[in-house]
Amino acid sequence: MNNQSHFPELEYAEERFTELKCAEAEFRGREFYDCVFVNCTFSEATFYACKFDECIFQECDLRLMKVTDSIFINVQFQKCQAIGVDWTVADWSRIGLAEPLNFTECAISHSSFMGIPLKKSLLKKCEAENADFAEADLSEADCTETNFLSARFTQTNLAKTNFEDAINYAIDVHQNTLTKTKFSMPEAISLLDSLDIIVKD
């Protein structure tokens, strides 16, 4: 389904879009700068080679959204449903030192962040069940109060990452970079599971 009529122009700046219904729509080569999307539906929509720079998504339905070759720079997602999104197919070659993705109170379960740069990003108060963070750079990220049930961390850079009040994470201390990473009790006890030790009451 091609639905570019919602965005007939190639470029948009400082615009606010409210309650757009674009499920399964396809958009190509659109660029958005400092735009806000509120209560919009982009479930199963395709954004091909699009660019989002300093944009905000609030309470949007982004389930199974496709982001092939699209660029995200300092984009904020607030109370969004972003379940099952494969972020690895986006274009991460041109973001420089910017924080690409920031999630607050979002559902990001069953999504793949494998191998992508998320340094200093925000994953706060989210549901990240079965999310894949293998080989990603999450250094200095804020992951506080997020539920990481069955999330995958393998060869992940977690240096200076903040996991305070996060729950259900399973992080192997031998297979991930943990340098000045912040954890809080009692959840931090789970880190002992990857050590060949015996703990008695």
Backbone as a printed PyTorch tensor [residue, N CA C, xyz], in Angstrom:
tensor([[[  0.8490,  -1.2140,   0.0000],
         [  0.0000,   0.0000,   0.0000],
         [  0.8750,   1.2500,   0.0000]],

        [[  0.7550,   2.0560,  -1.0220],
         [  1.5250,   3.2870,  -1.0970],
         [  0.6400,   4.4510,  -0.6540]],

        [[  1.0680,   5.1400,   0.3820],
         [  0.2020,   6.1620,   0.9570],
         [  0.9730,   7.4500,   1.1700]],

        [[  1.7610,   7.8550,   0.1650],
         [  2.5870,   9.0370,   0.3180],
         [  1.7500,  10.3190,   0.3100]],

        [[  0.4470,  10.2000,   0.0900],
         [ -0.4060,  11.3820,   0.1060],
         [ -0.3880,  12.0680,   1.4610]],

        [[ -0.0730,  11.3200,   2.5210],
         [  0.0430,  11.9390,   3.8500],
         [  1.2540,  12.8620,   3.9110]],

        [[  2.2890,  12.5560,   3.1550],
         [  3.4960,  13.3710,   3.1170],
         [  3.8730,  13.6360,   1.6550]],

        [[  3.1260,  14.4970,   0.9690],
         [  3.3930,  14.7400,  -0.4620],
         [  4.7160,  15.4450,  -0.7280]],

        [[  5.1910,  16.2170,   0.2580],
         [  6.4620,  16.9140,   0.0770],
         [  7.6240,  15.9980,   0.4710]],

        [[  8.8060,  16.3080,  -0.0110],
         [  9.9770,  15.5070,   0.3210],
         [ 10.5740,  15.8820,   1.6720]],

        [[ 10.3270,  17.1240,   2.1280],
         [ 10.9650,  17.5860,   3.3600],
         [  9.9730,  18.3510,   4.2240]],

        [[ 10.0470,  18.1170,   5.5410],
         [  9.1830,  18.7880,   6.5080],
         [ 10.0260,  19.2790,   7.6840]],

        [[  9.7160,  20.4540,   8.1830],
         [ 10.4620,  21.0100,   9.3060],
         [  9.4960,  21.6760,  10.2890]],

        [[  9.6770,  21.3890,  11.5630],
         [  8.9290,  22.0050,  12.6700],
         [  7.4180,  21.8840,  12.4740]],

        [[  6.9810,  20.7360,  12.0440],
         [  5.5430,  20.5050,  11.8630],
         [  5.0370,  19.4990,  12.8870]],

        [[  3.7400,  19.5670,  13.1600],
         [  3.1020,  18.6720,  14.1210],
         [  2.0390,  17.8450,  13.3930]],

        [[  2.1430,  16.5440,  13.5230],
         [  1.1980,  15.6290,  12.8760],
         [  0.4210,  14.8870,  13.9640]],

        [[ -0.8940,  14.9390,  13.8790],
         [ -1.7280,  14.3530,  14.9280],
         [ -2.7130,  13.3480,  14.3420]],

        [[ -2.7600,  12.1760,  14.9560],
         [ -3.7390,  11.1330,  14.6440],
         [ -3.7390,  10.7160,  13.1740]],

        [[ -2.5670,  10.6500,  12.5720],
         [ -2.4710,  10.1100,  11.2230],
         [ -2.6990,   8.5950,  11.2580]],

        [[ -3.4260,   8.0810,  10.2980],
         [ -3.6820,   6.6460,  10.2090],
         [ -2.9420,   6.1130,   8.9800]],

        [[ -1.7770,   5.5560,   9.2220],
         [ -0.9170,   5.1430,   8.1170],
         [ -0.4510,   3.6970,   8.2590]],

        [[ -1.2910,   2.8520,   8.8040],
         [ -0.9280,   1.4430,   8.9390],
         [ -0.6480,   0.8400,   7.5590]],

        [[  0.4670,   0.1250,   7.4590],
         [  0.8740,  -0.5650,   6.2360],
         [  1.2090,   0.3800,   5.0860]],

        [[  1.3080,   1.6560,   5.3480],
         [  1.6630,   2.6070,   4.2870],
         [  3.1540,   2.5210,   3.9700]],

        [[  3.5310,   3.0540,   2.8190],
         [  4.9310,   3.0490,   2.4080],
         [  5.3660,   4.4630,   2.0630]],

        [[  6.5070,   4.8750,   2.6360],
         [  7.0460,   6.2130,   2.4010],
         [  8.5040,   6.0840,   1.9860]],

        [[  8.8980,   6.8320,   0.9670],
         [ 10.2640,   6.7610,   0.4610],
         [ 10.8910,   8.1520,   0.3670]],

        [[ 12.1070,   8.2470,   0.8780],
         [ 12.8940,   9.4530,   0.7010],
         [ 12.3470,  10.7040,   1.3660]],

        [[ 11.5280,  10.5510,   2.4130],
         [ 11.0060,  11.7160,   3.1180],
         [ 11.9670,  12.1180,   4.2480]],

        [[ 12.0850,  13.4350,   4.4930],
         [ 12.9600,  13.9330,   5.5480],
         [ 12.1580,  14.8070,   6.5000]],

        [[ 12.3600,  14.5640,   7.8050],
         [ 11.6170,  15.2740,   8.8440],
         [ 12.6080,  15.8780,   9.8400]],

        [[ 12.4800,  17.1910,  10.0470],
         [ 13.3660,  17.8990,  10.9660],
         [ 12.5350,  18.5860,  12.0490]],

        [[ 12.8310,  18.2740,  13.3080],
         [ 12.1340,  18.9020,  14.4430],
         [ 10.6180,  18.7520,  14.3290]],

        [[ 10.1620,  17.6200,  13.8700],
         [  8.7220,  17.3710,  13.7520],
         [  8.2120,  16.5600,  14.9400]],

        [[  6.9160,  16.7080,  15.2230],
         [  6.2860,  15.9820,  16.3230],
         [  5.1320,  15.1590,  15.7710]],

        [[  5.0820,  13.8910,  16.1510],
         [  4.0100,  12.9910,  15.7440],
         [  3.2470,  12.5740,  17.0000]],

        [[  1.9590,  12.8670,  17.0540],
         [  1.1690,  12.5860,  18.2490],
         [  0.0250,  11.6340,  17.9250]],

        [[ -0.0280,  10.5330,  18.6500],
         [ -1.1160,   9.5630,  18.4980],
         [ -1.3040,   9.1320,  17.0350]],

        [[ -0.2080,   8.8950,  16.3580],
         [ -0.2560,   8.4610,  14.9570],
         [ -0.0900,   6.9430,  14.8630]],

        [[ -0.6620,   6.3630,  13.8260],
         [ -0.5560,   4.9250,  13.5990],
         [  0.3300,   4.6490,  12.3880]],

        [[  1.4810,   4.0340,  12.6550],
         [  2.3910,   3.6230,  11.5910],
         [  2.6760,   2.1220,  11.6850]],

        [[  1.7730,   1.3650,  12.2640],
         [  1.9950,  -0.0710,  12.4100],
         [  2.1590,  -0.7280,  11.0460]],

        [[  3.2170,  -1.5100,  10.9100],
         [  3.5580,  -2.2140,   9.6730],
         [  3.8070,  -1.2730,   8.4920]],

        [[  4.0110,   0.0060,   8.7850],
         [  4.3560,   0.9610,   7.7190],
         [  5.8330,   0.8080,   7.3610]],

        [[  6.1800,   1.2240,   6.1480],
         [  7.5650,   1.1560,   5.6810],
         [  8.0930,   2.5640,   5.4430]],

        [[  9.1960,   2.8920,   6.1070],
         [  9.9120,   4.1360,   5.8470],
         [ 11.2360,   3.7550,   5.1950]],

        [[ 11.3090,   3.9410,   3.8790],
         [ 12.4980,   3.5380,   3.1410],
         [ 13.3500,   4.7650,   2.8090]],

        [[ 14.6060,   4.7450,   3.2700],
         [ 15.5540,   5.8400,   3.0010],
         [ 14.9920,   7.1900,   3.4420]],

        [[ 14.3160,   7.2020,   4.5740],
         [ 13.8050,   8.4520,   5.1500],
         [ 14.7640,   8.9550,   6.2290]],

        [[ 14.5600,  10.1820,   6.6730],
         [ 15.4250,  10.7630,   7.6990],
         [ 14.5750,  11.4500,   8.7570]],

        [[ 14.8820,  11.1580,  10.0240],
         [ 14.2150,  11.7950,  11.1570],
         [ 15.2890,  12.4320,  12.0300]],

        [[ 15.2720,  13.7490,  12.1060],
         [ 16.2970,  14.4930,  12.8410],
         [ 15.6140,  15.3480,  13.9090]],

        [[ 15.9270,  15.0510,  15.1860],
         [ 15.3590,  15.7950,  16.3160],
         [ 13.8200,  15.7220,  16.3410]],

        [[ 13.2840,  14.5900,  15.9740],
         [ 11.8210,  14.4170,  15.9610],
         [ 11.3340,  13.7520,  17.2410]],

        [[ 10.0290,  13.8950,  17.5160],
         [  9.4190,  13.3090,  18.7030],
         [  8.1740,  12.5240,  18.2950]],

        [[  8.0720,  11.2850,  18.7730],
         [  6.8780,  10.4690,  18.5920],
         [  6.2190,  10.2850,  19.9540]],

        [[  4.9610,  10.7090,  20.0840],
         [  4.2510,  10.6010,  21.3510],
         [  3.0160,   9.7150,  21.2000]],

        [[  2.9680,   8.6570,  22.0090],
         [  1.8170,   7.7490,  22.0350],
         [  1.4410,   7.2590,  20.6400]],

        [[  2.4420,   6.8760,  19.8720],
         [  2.2130,   6.3840,  18.5080],
         [  2.2660,   4.8630,  18.4530]],

        [[  1.5540,   4.2900,  17.5040],
         [  1.5720,   2.8590,  17.2570],
         [  2.5710,   2.5840,  16.1380]],

        [[  3.7210,   2.0170,  16.5180],
         [  4.8030,   1.7660,  15.5620],
         [  5.0990,   0.2750,  15.4580]],

        [[  4.1630,  -0.5560,  15.8280],
         [  4.3950,  -1.9950,  15.8380],
         [  4.7510,  -2.5190,  14.4460]],

        [[  5.8600,  -3.2880,  14.4090],
         [  6.3230,  -3.9100,  13.1630],
         [  6.6250,  -2.8920,  12.0670]],

        [[  6.9110,  -1.6690,  12.4510],
         [  7.3220,  -0.6460,  11.4950],
         [  8.6450,  -1.0550,  10.8460]],

        [[  8.8070,  -0.7600,   9.5580],
         [ 10.0290,  -1.0900,   8.8340],
         [ 10.8020,   0.1980,   8.5430]],

        [[ 12.0970,   0.1830,   8.8090],
         [ 12.8920,   1.4130,   8.7330],
         [ 14.1200,   1.2330,   7.8380]],

        [[ 13.9850,   0.4970,   6.7690],
         [ 15.1110,   0.1690,   5.9000],
         [ 15.8290,   1.4110,   5.3710]],

        [[ 17.1360,   1.4780,   5.6300],
         [ 18.0110,   2.5530,   5.1350],
         [ 17.5980,   3.9460,   5.6140]],

        [[ 16.7850,   4.0230,   6.6550],
         [ 16.3910,   5.3280,   7.2040],
         [ 17.3750,   5.7740,   8.2840]],

        [[ 17.4320,   7.0790,   8.4940],
         [ 18.3790,   7.6740,   9.4480],
         [ 17.6070,   8.2670,  10.6240]],

        [[ 18.0970,   7.9980,  11.8360],
         [ 17.4800,   8.5390,  13.0410],
         [ 18.5400,   9.2790,  13.8470]],

        [[ 18.3010,  10.5570,  14.1050],
         [ 19.2470,  11.3770,  14.8630],
         [ 18.5050,  12.0690,  16.0000]],

        [[ 18.8560,  11.7190,  17.2300],
         [ 18.2340,  12.3280,  18.4120],
         [ 16.7050,  12.2840,  18.3400]],

        [[ 16.1780,  11.1180,  18.0320],
         [ 14.7310,  10.9490,  17.9430],
         [ 14.1940,  10.4290,  19.2700]],

        [[ 13.1160,  11.0220,  19.7530],
         [ 12.5120,  10.6350,  21.0240],
         [ 11.1980,   9.9000,  20.7950]],

        [[ 11.0400,   8.7840,  21.5020],
         [  9.7990,   8.0250,  21.4810],
         [  9.2300,   8.0230,  22.8930]],

        [[  8.0310,   8.5510,  23.0510],
         [  7.4260,   8.6810,  24.3710],
         [  6.0880,   7.9470,  24.4130]],

        [[  6.0140,   6.9320,  25.2840],
         [  4.7930,   6.1320,  25.4540],
         [  4.3050,   5.5550,  24.1300]],

        [[  5.2400,   5.0400,  23.3420],
         [  4.9040,   4.4650,  22.0370],
         [  4.9090,   2.9380,  22.0960]],

        [[  4.1670,   2.3440,  21.1800],
         [  4.2050,   0.9060,  20.9590],
         [  5.1390,   0.6520,  19.7810]],

        [[  6.3550,   0.2270,  20.0850],
         [  7.3550,  -0.0130,  19.0340],
         [  7.8160,  -1.4650,  19.1120]],

        [[  6.8660,  -2.3610,  19.1280],
         [  7.1420,  -3.7850,  19.2910],
         [  7.5160,  -4.4080,  17.9430]],

        [[  8.5280,  -5.2770,  17.9770],
         [  8.8820,  -6.0340,  16.7840],
         [  9.5240,  -5.2340,  15.6750]],

        [[ 10.2290,  -4.1680,  16.0240],
         [ 10.8960,  -3.3390,  15.0130],
         [ 12.3470,  -3.7970,  14.8510]],

        [[ 12.7650,  -4.0210,  13.6240],
         [ 14.1500,  -4.3830,  13.3390],
         [ 14.9330,  -3.1130,  13.0400]],

        [[ 15.5560,  -2.5610,  14.0680],
         [ 16.2930,  -1.3150,  13.9060],
         [ 17.6170,  -1.5140,  13.1850]],

        [[ 18.0470,  -2.7620,  13.0280],
         [ 19.3470,  -3.0170,  12.4110],
         [ 19.3730,  -2.6680,  10.9280]],

        [[ 18.2060,  -2.5920,  10.2900],
         [ 18.1800,  -2.3210,   8.8450],
         [ 18.2140,  -0.8250,   8.5320]],

        [[ 18.1820,   0.0130,   9.5740],
         [ 18.3030,   1.4620,   9.3540],
         [ 19.7450,   1.8020,   8.9670]],

        [[ 19.9740,   3.0290,   8.5430],
         [ 21.3070,   3.4810,   8.1410],
         [ 21.9890,   4.1210,   9.3470]],

        [[ 22.9780,   3.4240,   9.9060],
         [ 23.6830,   3.9270,  11.0880],
         [ 25.0480,   4.5080,  10.7370]],

        [[ 25.3350,   4.6820,   9.4620],
         [ 26.6710,   5.1010,   9.0450],
         [ 26.8950,   6.6020,   9.1210]],

        [[ 25.8050,   7.3790,   9.2720],
         [ 25.9570,   8.8360,   9.1700],
         [ 25.4350,   9.6000,  10.3850]],

        [[ 25.3350,   8.9340,  11.5270],
         [ 24.7780,   9.6480,  12.6850],
         [ 25.8410,  10.3790,  13.4930]],

        [[ 27.1090,  10.0900,  13.2330],
         [ 28.1690,  10.7820,  13.9540],
         [ 28.1360,  10.4750,  15.4340]],

        [[ 28.2400,  11.5110,  16.2680],
         [ 28.2640,  11.3250,  17.7190],
         [ 26.9010,  11.5410,  18.3540]],

        [[ 25.8790,  11.6940,  17.5530],
         [ 24.5420,  11.9520,  18.0830],
         [ 23.9570,  10.7060,  18.7320]],

        [[ 23.0220,  10.9240,  19.6970],
         [ 22.2800,   9.8070,  20.2520],
         [ 21.1070,   9.5350,  19.3130]],

        [[ 21.0520,   8.3500,  18.6980],
         [ 20.0540,   8.1190,  17.6610],
         [ 18.6360,   7.9130,  18.1740]],

        [[ 18.4690,   7.0800,  19.2150],
         [ 17.1410,   6.6830,  19.6580],
         [ 16.9880,   6.8690,  21.1610]],

        [[ 15.8440,   7.4070,  21.5610],
         [ 15.5640,   7.6000,  22.9780],
         [ 14.1330,   7.1780,  23.2610]],

        [[ 13.9840,   6.1780,  24.1400],
         [ 12.6710,   5.6350,  24.4610],
         [ 12.3250,   5.8980,  25.9210]],

        [[ 11.1320,   6.4330,  26.1670],
         [ 10.6350,   6.6400,  27.5270],
         [  9.2390,   6.0520,  27.6470]],

        [[  9.0780,   5.1070,  28.5680],
         [  7.7880,   4.4600,  28.8130],
         [  7.2240,   3.8380,  27.5290]],

        [[  8.0890,   3.1870,  26.7810],
         [  7.6800,   2.5580,  25.5160],
         [  7.6970,   1.0370,  25.6170]],

        [[  6.9560,   0.3940,  24.7370],
         [  7.0270,  -1.0520,  24.5700],
         [  7.9290,  -1.3350,  23.3740]],

        [[  9.1070,  -1.8930,  23.6330],
         [ 10.0660,  -2.1720,  22.5640],
         [ 10.3940,  -3.6680,  22.5260]],

        [[  9.5080,  -4.4770,  23.0640],
         [  9.7270,  -5.9210,  23.1160],
         [  9.8440,  -6.5160,  21.7140]],

        [[ 10.5990,  -7.6200,  21.6280],
         [ 10.7730,  -8.3800,  20.3760],
         [ 11.3950,  -7.5320,  19.2620]],

        [[ 12.0920,  -6.4680,  19.6330],
         [ 12.7700,  -5.6310,  18.6460],
         [ 14.2540,  -5.9720,  18.6180]],

        [[ 14.9060,  -5.7020,  17.4990],
         [ 16.3300,  -5.9870,  17.3670],
         [ 17.1350,  -4.6940,  17.2820]],

        [[ 18.0870,  -4.5740,  18.2140],
         [ 19.0370,  -3.4670,  18.2220],
         [ 20.4550,  -4.0070,  18.0140]],

        [[ 20.5380,  -5.1940,  17.4700],
         [ 21.8040,  -5.9130,  17.3780],
         [ 22.8570,  -5.1170,  16.5990]],

        [[ 23.9780,  -4.8480,  17.2660],
         [ 25.1290,  -4.2350,  16.6160],
         [ 25.0260,  -2.7550,  16.3130]],

        [[ 23.9860,  -2.0900,  16.7880],
         [ 23.8430,  -0.6730,  16.4180],
         [ 24.3530,   0.2520,  17.5270]],

        [[ 24.7430,   1.4730,  17.1820],
         [ 25.2960,   2.4120,  18.1600],
         [ 24.1950,   3.1320,  18.9390]],

        [[ 24.1290,   2.8580,  20.2260],
         [ 23.1210,   3.4980,  21.0840],
         [ 23.7690,   4.2260,  22.2560]],

        [[ 25.0050,   4.6560,  22.0640],
         [ 25.7220,   5.3280,  23.1390],
         [ 24.9560,   6.5550,  23.6380]],

        [[ 24.8100,   6.6450,  24.9410],
         [ 24.1350,   7.7550,  25.6230],
         [ 22.6340,   7.8160,  25.3210]],

        [[ 22.1010,   6.7590,  24.7490],
         [ 20.6710,   6.7480,  24.4490],
         [ 19.8450,   6.4910,  25.7080]],

        [[ 18.5380,   6.6180,  25.5510],
         [ 17.6140,   6.4800,  26.6740],
         [ 16.6790,   5.3070,  26.4160]],

        [[ 16.6340,   4.3880,  27.3750],
         [ 15.6750,   3.2930,  27.3630],
         [ 15.0820,   3.2120,  28.7680]],

        [[ 14.2870,   4.1880,  29.1070],
         [ 13.8360,   4.3860,  30.4860],
         [ 12.3680,   3.9810,  30.6630]],

        [[ 12.1160,   3.1750,  31.6980],
         [ 10.7510,   2.7370,  32.0440],
         [ 10.0720,   2.0310,  30.8710]],

        [[ 10.8500,   1.2060,  30.1570],
         [ 10.3170,   0.5130,  28.9790],
         [ 10.0600,  -0.9630,  29.2500]],

        [[  9.2990,  -1.5760,  28.3630],
         [  9.1410,  -3.0260,  28.3390],
         [  9.9740,  -3.5330,  27.1730]],

        [[ 11.0530,  -4.2580,  27.4940],
         [ 11.9960,  -4.7090,  26.4660],
         [ 12.1190,  -6.2310,  26.4730]],

        [[ 11.0200,  -6.9070,  26.6280],
         [ 11.0290,  -8.3630,  26.6730],
         [ 11.4830,  -8.9440,  25.3330]],

        [[ 12.4480,  -9.8740,  25.4100],
         [ 12.9700, -10.5460,  24.2120],
         [ 13.6060,  -9.5890,  23.2020]],

        [[ 13.9950,  -8.4170,  23.6260],
         [ 14.7160,  -7.5070,  22.7360],
         [ 16.1650,  -7.9850,  22.5880]],

        [[ 16.7530,  -7.7290,  21.4310],
         [ 18.1040,  -8.2050,  21.1460],
         [ 19.0790,  -7.0310,  21.1120]],

        [[ 20.0020,  -7.0190,  22.0970],
         [ 21.0190,  -5.9710,  22.1820],
         [ 22.4160,  -6.5350,  21.9460]],

        [[ 22.5120,  -7.7040,  21.3650],
         [ 23.8120,  -8.3270,  21.1330],
         [ 24.7010,  -7.4270,  20.2730]],

        [[ 25.9510,  -7.2620,  20.7040],
         [ 26.9730,  -6.5070,  19.9610],
         [ 26.6280,  -5.0270,  19.7880]],

        [[ 25.6250,  -4.5560,  20.4980],
         [ 25.2730,  -3.1300,  20.4210],
         [ 26.1620,  -2.3110,  21.3510]],

        [[ 26.2590,  -1.0260,  21.0760],
         [ 26.9840,  -0.1110,  21.9560],
         [ 25.9550,   0.6440,  22.8000]],

        [[ 25.7850,   0.1800,  24.0250],
         [ 24.8610,   0.8310,  24.9610],
         [ 25.6240,   1.5880,  26.0410]],

        [[ 26.8680,   1.9110,  25.7700],
         [ 27.6720,   2.5980,  26.7710],
         [ 27.0620,   3.9560,  27.1320]],

        [[ 27.0580,   4.2390,  28.4100],
         [ 26.5420,   5.5010,  28.9630],
         [ 25.0440,   5.6820,  28.7150]],

        [[ 24.3580,   4.6120,  28.3470],
         [ 22.9090,   4.7030,  28.1300],
         [ 22.1670,   4.6840,  29.4690]],

        [[ 20.9790,   5.2480,  29.4780],
         [ 20.1190,   5.2400,  30.6570],
         [ 19.0530,   4.1670,  30.4640]],

        [[ 19.2240,   3.0450,  31.1490],
         [ 18.2950,   1.9170,  31.0450],
         [ 17.5160,   1.7230,  32.3440]],

        [[ 17.3450,   2.7710,  33.0880],
         [ 16.7180,   2.6640,  34.4010],
         [ 15.2440,   2.2880,  34.3090]],

        [[ 14.8220,   1.4560,  35.2580],
         [ 13.4180,   1.0600,  35.4480],
         [ 12.8170,   0.3080,  34.2580]],

        [[ 13.6760,  -0.2810,  33.4280],
         [ 13.1800,  -1.0260,  32.2670],
         [ 13.1500,  -2.5270,  32.5660]],

        [[ 12.1680,  -3.1940,  32.0120],
         [ 12.0170,  -4.6320,  32.1600],
         [ 12.7070,  -5.3360,  30.9860]],

        [[ 13.7960,  -6.0560,  31.2790],
         [ 14.5750,  -6.7230,  30.2470],
         [ 14.3650,  -8.2390,  30.2630]],

        [[ 13.1680,  -8.6890,  30.5450],
         [ 12.8870, -10.1180,  30.6150],
         [ 13.2670, -10.8110,  29.2970]],

        [[ 14.1700, -11.7830,  29.3870],
         [ 14.6120, -12.5780,  28.2280],
         [ 15.3010, -11.7480,  27.1490]],

        [[ 15.7100, -10.5280,  27.4650],
         [ 16.4710,  -9.7210,  26.4990],
         [ 17.8740, -10.3030,  26.3460]],

        [[ 18.4490, -10.1260,  25.1800],
         [ 19.7460, -10.7400,  24.8740],
         [ 20.8640,  -9.7090,  24.9450]],

        [[ 21.8440,  -9.9940,  25.7890],
         [ 23.0520,  -9.1830,  25.8970],
         [ 24.2490, -10.1060,  25.6520]],

        [[ 24.9010,  -9.9660,  24.5150],
         [ 26.0940, -10.7520,  24.1890],
         [ 27.0690,  -9.8570,  23.4470]],

        [[ 28.2790,  -9.7350,  23.9700],
         [ 29.2870,  -8.8400,  23.3860],
         [ 28.7420,  -7.4160,  23.2790]],

        [[ 27.9600,  -7.0350,  24.2680],
         [ 27.3610,  -5.6960,  24.3010],
         [ 28.2240,  -4.7580,  25.1320]],

        [[ 28.4300,  -3.5470,  24.6530],
         [ 29.1990,  -2.5530,  25.4010],
         [ 28.2670,  -1.8710,  26.3960]],

        [[ 28.4480,  -2.1920,  27.6670],
         [ 27.6140,  -1.6310,  28.7310],
         [ 28.4480,  -0.7720,  29.6790]],

        [[ 29.5370,  -0.2350,  29.1900],
         [ 30.3830,   0.6180,  30.0230],
         [ 29.6300,   1.8830,  30.4350]],

        [[ 29.5730,   2.1260,  31.7190],
         [ 28.9100,   3.2970,  32.3060],
         [ 27.4010,   3.3390,  32.0250]],

        [[ 26.8380,   2.2060,  31.6420],
         [ 25.3900,   2.1320,  31.4310],
         [ 24.6920,   2.0940,  32.7860]],

        [[ 23.5410,   2.7280,  32.8690],
         [ 22.8090,   2.7980,  34.1350],
         [ 21.6200,   1.8400,  34.1120]],

        [[ 21.7110,   0.7720,  34.8980],
         [ 20.6350,  -0.2040,  35.0280],
         [ 19.9210,  -0.0960,  36.3810]],

        [[ 20.0440,   1.0260,  37.0370],
         [ 19.4090,   1.1680,  38.3480],
         [ 17.8940,   0.9850,  38.2390]],

        [[ 17.3660,   0.1430,  39.1170],
         [ 15.9290,  -0.1560,  39.1760],
         [ 15.4040,  -0.8590,  37.9330]],

        [[ 16.2930,  -1.2960,  37.0300],
         [ 15.8850,  -2.1580,  35.9280],
         [ 15.6670,  -3.5650,  36.4810]],

        [[ 14.8610,  -4.3700,  35.7880],
         [ 14.5420,  -5.6970,  36.3060],
         [ 14.6790,  -6.7650,  35.2190]],

        [[ 14.8450,  -7.9950,  35.6860],
         [ 14.7960,  -9.1980,  34.8470],
         [ 15.8950,  -9.2860,  33.8010]],

        [[ 16.9780,  -8.5440,  33.9520],
         [ 18.0690,  -8.6740,  32.9910],
         [ 18.9180,  -9.9060,  33.3340]],

        [[ 19.4830, -10.5100,  32.2870],
         [ 20.4190, -11.6220,  32.4440],
         [ 21.6780, -11.2570,  31.6760]],

        [[ 22.6780, -10.7970,  32.4000],
         [ 23.8930, -10.2760,  31.7710],
         [ 25.0990, -11.0950,  32.2200]],

        [[ 25.7510, -11.7410,  31.2740],
         [ 26.9510, -12.5270,  31.5540],
         [ 28.1340, -11.5690,  31.6780]],

        [[ 28.7740, -11.5630,  32.8360],
         [ 29.8630, -10.6080,  33.0730],
         [ 31.0870, -10.9150,  32.2120]],

        [[ 31.1610, -12.1420,  31.6700],
         [ 32.3050, -12.5210,  30.8380],
         [ 32.0800, -12.1860,  29.3660]],

        [[ 30.8430, -12.0610,  28.9590],
         [ 30.5260, -11.8750,  27.5390],
         [ 30.1140, -10.4520,  27.1890]],

        [[ 30.1700,  -9.5620,  28.1610],
         [ 29.7870,  -8.1670,  27.9270],
         [ 30.7870,  -7.2330,  28.5970]],

        [[ 30.8740,  -6.0160,  28.1040],
         [ 31.7780,  -5.0300,  28.6910],
         [ 31.0680,  -4.3080,  29.8180]],

        [[ 31.5350,  -4.5500,  31.0390],
         [ 30.9510,  -3.9180,  32.2160],
         [ 32.0370,  -3.1180,  32.9210]],

        [[ 32.0750,  -1.8390,  32.6600],
         [ 33.0370,  -0.9510,  33.3100],
         [ 32.2840,   0.2230,  33.9100]],

        [[ 32.2720,   0.3120,  35.2180],
         [ 31.5370,   1.3600,  35.9370],
         [ 30.0470,   1.3450,  35.5660]],

        [[ 29.5510,   0.1580,  35.2530],
         [ 28.1230,  -0.0040,  34.9790],
         [ 27.3580,   0.0500,  36.2930]],

        [[ 26.2200,   0.7290,  36.2920],
         [ 25.4590,   0.9210,  37.5280],
         [ 24.3100,  -0.0870,  37.6130]],

        [[ 24.2340,  -0.7770,  38.7530],
         [ 23.1330,  -1.6920,  39.0330],
         [ 22.6060,  -1.3810,  40.4280]],

        [[ 21.4400,  -1.8850,  40.7320],
         [ 20.8960,  -1.7050,  42.0750],
         [ 20.4320,  -3.0480,  42.6210]],

        [[ 20.4590,  -3.1690,  43.9290],
         [ 19.9990,  -4.3820,  44.5960],
         [ 18.4750,  -4.3550,  44.6900]],

        [[ 17.8380,  -5.5220,  44.7650],
         [ 18.4610,  -6.8570,  44.7960],
         [ 18.7160,  -7.4470,  43.4070]],

        [[ 18.2960,  -6.7600,  42.3470],
         [ 18.3880,  -7.3240,  41.0030],
         [ 19.8240,  -7.6120,  40.5920]],

        [[ 20.7720,  -6.8480,  41.1250],
         [ 22.1730,  -7.0330,  40.7480],
         [ 22.7110,  -8.4030,  41.1290]],

        [[ 22.0500,  -9.0930,  42.0380],
         [ 22.4870, -10.4360,  42.4340],
         [ 22.4770, -11.3830,  41.2340]],

        [[ 21.6360, -11.1110,  40.2460],
         [ 21.5590, -11.9800,  39.0610],
         [ 22.8860, -12.0280,  38.3060]],

        [[ 23.7550, -11.0290,  38.5030],
         [ 25.0530, -11.0220,  37.8320],
         [ 25.9200, -12.1910,  38.2970]],

        [[ 25.6450, -12.7100,  39.4730],
         [ 26.4210, -13.8290,  39.9960],
         [ 26.1510, -15.1220,  39.2310]],

        [[ 25.0490, -15.1650,  38.4950],
         [ 24.6890, -16.3870,  37.7720],
         [ 25.7370, -16.7780,  36.7420]],

        [[ 26.4720, -15.7910,  36.2310],
         [ 27.4710, -16.0800,  35.1930],
         [ 28.8440, -16.4110,  35.7770]],

        [[ 28.9560, -16.4380,  37.0980],
         [ 30.2200, -16.7420,  37.7530],
         [ 30.2130, -18.1800,  38.2640]],

        [[ 31.3420, -18.8210,  38.2080],
         [ 31.4630, -20.2000,  38.6780],
         [ 31.7210, -20.1990,  40.1830]],

        [[ 30.7110, -19.7810,  40.9030],
         [ 30.8510, -19.6890,  42.3630],
         [ 29.6290, -20.2980,  43.0380]],

        [[ 29.7570, -20.5330,  44.3230],
         [ 28.6570, -21.0620,  45.1190],
         [ 28.3690, -20.0680,  46.2290]],

        [[ 27.1460, -19.6110,  46.2750],
         [ 26.7120, -18.6430,  47.2890],
         [ 25.7700, -19.3290,  48.2550]],

        [[ 26.0800, -19.3000,  49.5160],
         [ 25.2310, -19.9170,  50.5260],
         [ 24.5400, -18.8490,  51.3570]],

        [[ 23.3540, -19.1700,  51.8290],
         [ 22.6210, -18.2330,  52.6810],
         [ 23.3520, -18.0390,  53.9960]]])
